[in-house]
Amino acid sequence: MGRMIAPHSSATPAARSTVRKAVVPAAGLGTRFLPATKATPKEMLPVVDKPAIQYVVEEAAAAGLDDILMVTGRHKRAIEDHFDNAFELEQALAAKGDTVRLDAVRDPARLADIHHIRQGDPLGLGHAVLCARHHVGNQPFAVLLGDDLIDARETLLSRMLEVRDACAGSVVALMEVAPEQIHLYGCAAVEPTDEEGVVRVTGLVEKPAPGTAPSRYAVIGRYVLDPAVFDILERTPPGRGGEIQLTDALQDLAAGGTVRGVVFDGLRYDTGDKADYLRTVVALACARPDLGPEFTGWLKEFVAGLEDGEADGRDGRRAA
């Protein structure tokens, strides 16, 4: 999981960006979470009481991106249903006068104008982005990956949109990680700029071998891309893992001097594997005003019991 640094104070919303469209790739098989993802998309696994992908869509909408394309695959119908109206459920809740749950059910469909397209063959992130070409057209657009959840109090995406509006080209989100972790990420070679927190990306390497990384700056799952990326992806051959890598296309753009990075040091939650997913659920539950105080108290008691060798899960009151 990303470093848990105290959140920034709430910022005044930025002026509306010229970027209006976002692409959310959601065609992965979710094999790390089997058997839970045998019939349920990994993007629909709950994080407290919302599916992970809803947090991503809420982030895009909060940044002013009101046209969102989901790139899905087979067995992903649940994602489409979640962001659609559920008339029978809504009628039942309305009849009971349960306005709180009624709003919760209606909210996903009201976040943005949401579209869906099937990727077909799972040929990698670069191919998923390429599938969005017809919908995006000749416009800059954002890409948000569902494994990275950015805390709602952060303004990373809005900041990236500001940089894109000021500088054109493409913008990637970067996070400084420990040297022993950098081989798990795409890594950026960078040069400083005159603007604090913004660097020029001069090169990118996908999951560099240990000891070969050009920096400690990892590319995390937020991008604002120039439409020029589509032509490059069209001619990009399969790379690591036999997939078309977005990193390879961004390397081409970086060589032309048109890629910048926004360095992020705020709250990020990783849901990419089981342990990180569990940490994310706990962190977000603790931050909730309606759940946090009671849950945090139970958690402290539970951890104290673990240290004392008492909390073994058989005490229903303690472990439930």
N, C-alpha and C positions, 0 to 999 in steps of 0.2 A: 504494500500500500504506500502511497505517496507520503511524504513527511507531513506530520500533523502539526502545522504551525498555526498560531493564533490567527483567526480570520481577520481580514481587513474590515474596517468600518464600512457600513453601507455607503455606496457612492451615489451621487446624483446621476440619473440615467443619461447616457450619452446621446448626442444628437443622432437622428435616424441615419443609418448607414445607407449607402447606395446598394449594398449587398442585401438581397431579400430572400434568397433561396438557400436551403440547407439540404444536405444529403446525409442520411443515416444508414450506413451499411448494417444489415441484420440478417445475413444469409449463412452465418457460421453454423457448424453442426453441434457445437457445445459439448464436445466429447469429454472435456474435463469434469463435467457435472453429471455424467451418466450414473445411474439410470434415470435421474430426475428429468433429463432433457431428451429422453427417448421419444416422448410424445409432446413435450412442452418446450417451446423455444427458450433458449437460455436467457434471451432478452426479457422474457416474461417472468423470470424467477423474482419473487417478491423481495424488495428491500424495505423492511418494516411492513408497510401496507400499500405500497405501490410497486408495480413492476419496474425493473431497472431502466427500461427504455423510456418510461414516462419522465424520469428525472432528466434525461437527455433532451427530450422534446421540450420540456419546461424551460430548460436552459436556453435553447435556441429561440423560443418564443420571447423570453425575457430580454434577449438581445435584439429583438425587432425582426427576427427571421420568421415571416408568416407564411412561407411556402416551403413545405418539408416533404422530401421524397424518401420513402423507406425502400431500400433495396433488399428484398427478402429472397427466400428460397422455398423449396418444398417443405411442407409441414410447418409453415409459419403463419397459417391463417389466423391463429389466435392474436397475432399482432394487429392485423387488419381489423378484427372484431373489437379489440380493445379501444381503438381510436375511432370507432363508429358509434352510432347511437344504439342503445339497447332498449327498445321501446317497451317490451313486456316488463323488464326489470324496473324501468323508470315509472311505468304506470303503477306497479305494485308498491313501490316506495312512496309515490305521491299519494296513493290511496291510504297509506298508513300515516301520512303526514311526516315522514322521516326526511326532512329537508336536508339534513347534514349528509346522509348517505346518498341522497338524490343528487346533490351537487357534486359529490365525489365521483359518482358514476358518469355524470355529464361532462365533467371537466376535461377529460382527455380529448373528446371530440371538439371542444371549443378552443383548444390551445392554438391551432393554426389550420391552414388549408393543407391537409395531409394527403399525399398520393402514395401509391405502391407500385413497384415493378419487380418482376422476378429476375434474379441473376441467371438462373439456369444452372450451368456448371459452376461449381465453386472454384474459380480460378484466381482467387486472391483479391486483396484490397484494391489493387490498381484496376483490376477488371470490374469490380463492383462500382468504383467511381466512374469508369468508362460507360457503364450501363446507364448512367444518369445524363449522358450527353444530350440526348434528344430533349429531355425535360428542362435541363439547365439552359441550353442554347449558348449564345455567345456572351455570357454574363459571368462575373465572378460569383463564387458560391462558397459556402462553408461545408466542411465535412466534420461530423461529430461521431466518434466511435463509442459504442455502448459500454466497453469495459472500463472506461475512465469516467467517473462521476465527479464533477466539479461542484463544490459546495455552492448552494444558492446565494450565499452572501458574497461570493467572489464575482469579479467583473472581467474575467479573463477573455471571454469571447467578445465582449464589447470593446475591450482594448485592442484585440486583434483586428476587429473591423475598422477601428480608428486608424490603425497603422496601414491597413490596405487602402483606405480612402486617401490617406496622405501620400503614400508612396507607390501605389499600384503594385503590380507583381503579385507574389504569393507570400503568405505568412504562415509560419508553423509555431506551435506552442512548445517551449523547451522547459525542462526541469533539470536542475543539477542533481545527480545521483552519485552514490558512492562508487569508487572505481571498480569494486568487485561486482557491481550490479549492471554496469553499462552494457555488457555483452547481451543483456536481455532485451535491449531496445534498439531502435534506430538511433544513430549518434550523429550529431552535427559538428562540423568544423566551422568555427565562427570568427568574425572580426568585430571589434567594437564599433559603435556608431556614436554620434553626438547626443543621441537620445537615451536617457536612462532606462534600463530594462529592455532595450531593443538592440539586437545584434544583426549583422549581416551574415547570412549562412553561405559559406563558400563551398561546402561539400557535405555529403551525407553518406553514411555507411549503415547498412542494415545488419544489426546484431554482430558487431565486430568481434573478432577473436580476442580472447583475453590478452591485454598488453598492447593492443594495436589501435585502440580507440583514439580519435583525434582530440577528444575533449571529454568532459564529464556531463555534457549537455545531452540529455535524452529527449527524443521527440515523443510527446504524449499525444493523446488522441483528439486533437483539435487542429483544424487546418482552415485557412481561407485561401482558396485557389483561384488563380487566373485561368480563364478558359483555354489558354494555350496548352494547359496540361493534357487536354484531350488528344491533340495531335501527337504528342509525345507518347502517351499511353497506347495509341494505335500501333505504334511501331516498336514498342518496348517488348522484347522477348521475355519469356518466363525466366525468372531468376531463382532466388533461394526457395527451396521447397517445390519447384516446378510451378510457381505461381507468378502472376504479373504483379510486381511490387510497386506500390506508390512511391516508395523511397527512391527507386531507380529513376522514375520520371522527375521527381523533385531534384535529384542530383543533376539532371540535365538542365533544369531551370536555374539551379544554383550556379552552375558553371557560367551562365549568362548574366549573373549578378542581380537576379530579380527575386530572390527569396530572402525574407527577413524572419527573424525569430523574436517572439515575445517571451521573455524569461519569467516563469511563474514560480512563486514560492509560497503559495497559499494552500488551502485545504483541497486535497484531491483524494478520492477514494477509488481503489482498484478492486474490481469485481472479477478479475480474470481467472482466478483459481479459487478453490474451496476455502482455504485459510483467509485469503484477502477478502473474499465475499463475506465470511463470517465477521471479520473485523469491521467491514463497512456497515453491516447491519447493526452491530453493537454501537459503533460511533454515531450513526445517525439516530438510533433510538435514544441514546443518551442526550443528544442535542434537542430532542423534541420537547417542547414545554408541557405537552399533555402526557408524555410517557417518561421523560427523563428523570424527574425527581424520584419517582417510585422505583423505576428500573435501575437507576444508579445505586440507590440504597440496597436493593436486592443483590446487585452485582458485587458491591463491596462485601456484603455478607457472604456471598458465594465464594469469592476469591479468598476471603479469610478462612473459610471452611476448607478450601483446597490446601491452603498452607498448613492448616492444622491436621490435614488428612481426614476430614470429616465429611466433606461434600462429595459423596460418591454417586449422587443421582437417585438414591433410594428414598430420600426424604421429599415427598411430593410437594410439601409447602415450600421447601427451599429450592428445589431444582425445576419445578414446573414453570 
